[in-house]
Amino acid sequence: STAAWLRSARPTRCQSVSDNELEELVRDDAEEARKFGIVDDRDVKRYINLKFFLGPAFPQGPNFPWALPILKIESLSAAHRIDLLWHQVNIG
């Protein structure tokens, strides 16, 4: 499951979260991804990983003014938009 993968990928962030809470976060984040047209399982998992890495304020929070404009570029594939988001995180 995505929750199990996330727990192995981000053990420090997940240590205080129960399995049920993590499953709920994954469901909520997957639904949020779909609202941005991110529907492929791999892309959804990458979005969830990014959101979990950056925290619950992503993508709307004031620390991420670049996120929503990237997510709303309809001319780019979901995979490309997520690549751009990760690029922003890596150069930020």
Backbone as JSON, one array per atom type, in Angstrom:
{
  "sequence": "STAAWLRSARPTRCQSVSDNELEELVRDDAEEARKFGIVDDRDVKRYINLKFFLGPAFPQGPNFPWALPILKIESLSAAHRIDLLWHQVNIG",
  "N": [[0.84, -1.19, 0.0], [0.3, 2.37, -0.39], [0.56, 3.74, 1.99], [2.17, 2.02, 3.55], [4.49, 2.04, 2.0], [5.13, 4.76, 2.23], [5.64, 4.91, 4.95], [8.0, 3.44, 5.06], [9.62, 4.99, 3.44], [9.71, 7.5, 4.66], [10.44, 7.29, 7.53], [10.98, 8.75, 9.93], [9.19, 10.9, 9.9], [6.86, 9.48, 10.02], [6.78, 8.15, 12.42], [5.25, 9.01, 14.62], [2.69, 8.65, 13.83], [-0.24, 6.79, 13.63], [-1.14, 3.66, 12.02], [-3.77, 3.76, 11.0], [-4.22, 6.53, 10.95], [-2.26, 7.28, 9.12], [-3.14, 5.95, 6.81], [-5.5, 7.4, 6.41], [-4.47, 9.98, 5.93], [-3.1, 9.46, 3.54], [-5.25, 8.79, 1.87], [-6.66, 11.24, 1.86], [-4.72, 12.95, 0.75], [-4.36, 11.77, -1.73], [-6.85, 12.24, -2.86], [-6.73, 15.03, -2.98], [-4.66, 15.28, -4.84], [-5.94, 14.28, -7.12], [-7.73, 16.33, -7.62], [-6.13, 18.13, -8.83], [-5.75, 16.98, -11.24], [-4.06, 14.83, -11.17], [-3.74, 11.6, -11.57], [-2.65, 9.12, -12.25], [-1.31, 6.24, -10.71], [1.44, 6.17, -9.97], [2.16, 8.87, -10.18], [0.39, 9.98, -8.31], [1.38, 8.83, -5.97], [3.9, 10.05, -5.9], [3.12, 12.71, -5.53], [1.89, 12.52, -3.0], [4.13, 11.79, -1.48], [5.68, 14.11, -1.78], [3.98, 16.0, -0.55], [3.9, 14.94, 2.03], [6.56, 15.22, 2.7], [6.87, 18.03, 2.66], [4.88, 18.97, 4.34], [1.61, 19.58, 5.9], [0.64, 22.06, 5.05], [1.27, 22.36, 2.41], [-0.14, 22.39, -0.85], [-0.97, 24.97, -0.52], [-0.01, 26.77, 1.4], [1.72, 29.72, 2.68], [4.46, 29.44, 2.4], [4.85, 28.24, 0.02], [4.54, 29.64, -2.56], [4.95, 29.1, -5.2], [3.82, 26.66, -5.79], [0.94, 26.19, -6.34], [0.58, 27.62, -8.84], [2.18, 26.01, -10.51], [0.89, 23.51, -10.28], [-1.45, 24.09, -11.58], [-0.93, 24.28, -14.28], [-2.24, 23.34, -17.03], [-1.39, 22.5, -19.5], [0.77, 20.88, -19.18], [1.86, 17.55, -18.46], [0.83, 15.52, -15.66], [2.98, 14.19, -14.48], [5.15, 15.76, -15.34], [4.51, 18.19, -14.08], [4.8, 17.44, -11.39], [7.49, 16.81, -11.4], [8.49, 19.42, -11.78], [7.66, 20.6, -9.38], [9.2, 19.15, -7.5], [11.67, 20.0, -8.39], [11.6, 22.72, -7.66], [11.58, 22.42, -4.89], [14.1, 21.31, -4.52], [15.81, 23.35, -5.36], [15.06, 25.4, -3.79]],
  "CA": [[0.0, 0.0, 0.0], [1.03, 3.63, -0.38], [0.87, 4.08, 3.39], [3.32, 1.21, 3.96], [5.63, 2.58, 1.27], [5.45, 6.05, 2.82], [6.24, 4.65, 6.26], [9.39, 3.01, 4.86], [10.36, 6.08, 2.79], [9.79, 8.64, 5.57], [10.2, 6.71, 8.86], [10.99, 9.75, 11.0], [7.93, 11.64, 9.83], [5.73, 8.57, 10.26], [6.87, 7.44, 13.69], [4.21, 9.41, 15.58], [1.4, 8.52, 13.16], [-0.75, 5.41, 13.63], [-1.44, 3.12, 10.69], [-5.06, 4.3, 10.56], [-4.03, 7.95, 10.62], [-1.48, 7.36, 7.89], [-4.05, 5.58, 5.71], [-6.41, 8.52, 6.18], [-3.68, 11.03, 5.27], [-2.86, 9.04, 2.16], [-6.53, 8.93, 1.13], [-6.94, 12.68, 1.69], [-3.73, 13.52, -0.17], [-4.66, 11.23, -3.06], [-8.01, 12.99, -3.34], [-6.23, 16.35, -3.33], [-3.91, 15.13, -6.1], [-6.91, 14.12, -8.21], [-8.31, 17.65, -7.91], [-5.18, 18.8, -9.73], [-5.62, 16.16, -12.44], [-3.0, 13.83, -10.97], [-4.55, 10.4, -11.38], [-1.83, 7.93, -12.4], [-0.89, 5.77, -9.39], [2.82, 6.6, -9.69], [2.15, 10.32, -9.96], [-0.29, 10.23, -7.04], [2.34, 8.47, -4.92], [4.92, 11.11, -5.87], [2.48, 13.89, -4.92], [1.74, 12.24, -1.57], [5.47, 11.85, -0.91], [6.04, 15.53, -1.73], [3.16, 16.65, 0.48], [4.34, 14.46, 3.34], [7.88, 15.81, 2.91], [6.76, 19.47, 2.9], [3.95, 19.22, 5.43], [0.19, 19.71, 5.55], [0.31, 23.35, 4.41], [1.51, 22.25, 0.97], [0.52, 23.4, -1.65], [-1.61, 26.28, -0.38], [0.6, 27.6, 2.41], [2.5, 30.88, 2.24], [5.84, 29.05, 2.08], [4.86, 27.56, -1.28], [3.83, 30.46, -3.55], [5.22, 28.53, -6.51], [3.19, 25.34, -5.96], [-0.36, 26.2, -7.04], [0.73, 27.94, -10.26], [2.7, 24.83, -11.23], [-0.15, 22.48, -10.31], [-2.55, 24.52, -12.46], [-0.51, 24.34, -15.69], [-2.97, 22.24, -17.67], [-0.73, 22.05, -20.72], [1.82, 19.92, -18.82], [1.4, 16.3, -17.86], [0.94, 15.47, -14.2], [4.36, 13.79, -14.15], [6.01, 16.92, -15.55], [4.22, 19.15, -13.02], [5.41, 16.96, -10.15], [8.94, 17.04, -11.57], [8.74, 20.84, -11.54], [7.51, 20.84, -7.94], [10.4, 18.64, -6.83], [12.78, 20.89, -8.77], [11.48, 23.9, -6.81], [12.0, 22.02, -3.54], [15.53, 21.06, -4.52], [16.58, 24.59, -5.52], [14.57, 26.36, -2.81]],
  "C": [[0.88, 1.25, 0.0], [1.42, 4.02, 1.04], [2.1, 3.3, 3.87], [4.59, 1.71, 3.28], [6.09, 3.9, 1.91], [6.12, 5.86, 4.18], [7.7, 4.22, 6.11], [10.23, 4.14, 4.25], [10.61, 7.25, 3.74], [9.57, 8.17, 7.02], [10.16, 7.74, 9.99], [9.68, 10.5, 11.05], [6.74, 10.77, 10.24], [5.72, 7.98, 11.66], [5.77, 7.8, 14.68], [2.8, 9.27, 15.0], [0.98, 7.05, 13.17], [-1.02, 4.95, 12.2], [-2.75, 3.68, 10.16], [-4.95, 5.76, 10.16], [-3.27, 8.11, 9.32], [-2.33, 6.99, 6.68], [-5.0, 6.72, 5.38], [-5.69, 9.68, 5.5], [-3.44, 10.7, 3.81], [-4.12, 9.19, 1.33], [-6.83, 10.41, 0.85], [-5.99, 13.3, 0.67], [-3.95, 13.01, -1.59], [-5.86, 11.96, -3.67], [-7.6, 14.4, -3.75], [-5.48, 16.3, -4.65], [-4.87, 15.05, -7.28], [-7.56, 15.45, -8.59], [-7.41, 18.47, -8.83], [-4.94, 17.99, -11.0], [-4.5, 15.14, -12.36], [-3.71, 12.53, -10.62], [-3.76, 9.1, -11.53], [-1.28, 7.53, -11.03], [0.52, 6.25, -9.03], [2.88, 8.09, -9.39], [1.47, 10.68, -8.64], [0.66, 9.93, -5.88], [3.43, 9.54, -4.79], [4.37, 12.39, -5.24], [2.35, 13.7, -3.41], [3.1, 12.33, -0.87], [5.91, 13.31, -0.75], [5.27, 16.25, -0.62], [3.61, 16.22, 1.87], [5.7, 15.06, 3.69], [7.78, 17.28, 3.32], [5.81, 19.84, 4.03], [2.55, 19.54, 4.96], [-0.19, 21.03, 4.9], [0.53, 23.33, 2.9], [0.24, 21.81, 0.28], [0.01, 24.83, -1.42], [-0.89, 27.24, 0.55], [1.48, 28.71, 1.86], [3.96, 30.56, 1.91], [5.97, 28.43, 0.7], [4.15, 28.37, -2.36], [3.98, 29.93, -4.97], [4.39, 27.27, -6.79], [1.89, 25.37, -6.75], [-0.22, 26.6, -8.51], [1.26, 26.75, -11.08], [1.61, 23.77, -11.36], [-1.28, 22.81, -11.29], [-2.15, 24.64, -13.92], [-1.1, 23.14, -16.43], [-2.28, 21.71, -18.91], [0.39, 21.05, -20.45], [1.2, 18.66, -18.23], [1.56, 16.38, -16.34], [2.37, 15.13, -13.79], [5.31, 14.97, -14.29], [5.78, 17.97, -14.46], [4.85, 18.72, -11.69], [6.92, 17.08, -10.23], [9.3, 18.49, -11.28], [8.61, 21.19, -10.05], [8.74, 20.37, -7.18], [11.61, 19.51, -7.15], [12.76, 22.14, -7.89], [11.94, 23.58, -5.38], [13.51, 21.89, -3.49], [16.37, 22.33, -4.7], [16.19, 25.64, -4.48], [15.49, 26.49, -1.65]]
}
